[in-house]
Amino acid sequence: MSALANHAFAKMNGIGNEIVVVDMRDSTAKVTPDDARAVASARGGVPYDQLMVLQKPRLDGTEAFISIYNNDGSEAGACGNGMRCVVRRIFEKSGQTTATFETAAGLLNAWRGPAPDLYTVDMGAPKFGWQDIPLAEEFRDTRYIELQIGPIDNPILHSPSVVSMGNPHAIFWVEDVNAHDLERFGPLLENHPIFPERANITLAHIVDRDHITIRTWERGAGLTRACGSAACATAVAAARLKRTERKVEITLPGGKLGIEWRERDDHVLMTGTATFEFEGNFDPALFAPAG
Ligand SMILES: N[C@@H](CCC[C@H](N)C(=O)O)C(=O)O
């Protein structure tokens, strides 16, 4: 039987990014990709974009090791919106206002503020090297890479910037983020052979030097109302192209995030709300073997 059967969960969202938080710090049991897919089931499950599983801390001074699952059962190194949800949950239970977490992508500091309903997560430093993203072949300059879809002489989307924020991101610069069929092009680009570990695909429109609008097709989760790491990747990619300041507001379908690419240590800070919806216990029938 799955470790998640009857286990308590909290359904939350980070500006519309659907998040389920499970605290398993009192257990050594592992969540499997099958468990993660079962939780997302539309029949009796709790459909989500990301499942955030808190496990016992591995390092002194950290609150938890967090495993992040997409709804297709794959694991992600980073999830900005999910982290704000985890942070809110922990802070409300413990009264803390700061904490450090570990994920597959490394250590993350988080704190409450700058306003009472806001949470800030230090998402770490972006990586731009083609092997770090990773790409399947060498690109010396990842500010724009050669990649396009549509007719060769009149591509629909082309020349994305690529960035790792602990997970791979490709950002296509467009005039109108709603003018493209992301549901159709997203899966093609996510699974393009140039991305050996697949990628999160974002359409971004630079409104002015302080403001960008985006829509994202998430690796392993599809079209979402918000992707925090995509907002960070976009802010960094735009600043790297000198098209925006290092501190910007990002508008996503589900709301707004403040992103600052800090000069002094290269870290990216993401600030936004986190919303609690309901809590419950997983129905064990979800994890029963089929047949
Ligand atoms: N929603 C997340 C990112 C989720 C991970 C992504 N789908 C991946 O596999 O890289 C966010 O808010 O950052």
Ligand as a Chemical Component Dictionary entry (heavy atoms), coordinates in Angstrom:
data_LIG
# 
_chem_comp.id                   LIG 
_chem_comp.type                 NON-POLYMER 
_chem_comp.pdbx_formal_charge   0 
_chem_comp.three_letter_code    LIG 
# 
loop_
_chem_comp_atom.comp_id 
_chem_comp_atom.atom_id 
_chem_comp_atom.alt_atom_id 
_chem_comp_atom.type_symbol 
_chem_comp_atom.charge 
_chem_comp_atom.model_Cartn_x 
_chem_comp_atom.model_Cartn_y 
_chem_comp_atom.model_Cartn_z 
_chem_comp_atom.pdbx_ordinal 
LIG N1 N1 N 0 5.238  25.393 -11.206 1  
LIG C1 C1 C 0 6.602  25.423 -10.897 2  
LIG C2 C2 C 0 7.583  24.707 -11.753 3  
LIG C3 C3 C 0 7.275  23.251 -11.822 4  
LIG C4 C4 C 0 8.341  22.333 -12.307 5  
LIG C5 C5 C 0 8.336  22.117 -13.769 6  
LIG N2 N2 N 0 7.121  21.643 -14.329 7  
LIG C6 C6 C 0 9.511  21.222 -14.148 8  
LIG O1 O1 O 0 9.363  19.993 -14.292 9  
LIG O2 O2 O 0 10.592 21.766 -14.287 10 
LIG C7 C7 C 0 7.067  26.765 -10.431 11 
LIG O3 O3 O 0 6.242  27.518 -9.891  12 
LIG O4 O4 O 0 8.265  27.053 -10.503 13 
# 
loop_
_chem_comp_bond.comp_id 
_chem_comp_bond.atom_id_1 
_chem_comp_bond.atom_id_2 
_chem_comp_bond.value_order 
_chem_comp_bond.pdbx_ordinal 
LIG N1 C1 SING 1  
LIG C1 C2 SING 2  
LIG C1 C7 SING 3  
LIG C2 C3 SING 4  
LIG C3 C4 SING 5  
LIG C4 C5 SING 6  
LIG C5 N2 SING 7  
LIG C5 C6 SING 8  
LIG C6 O1 DOUB 9  
LIG C6 O2 SING 10 
LIG C7 O3 DOUB 11 
LIG C7 O4 SING 12 
# 
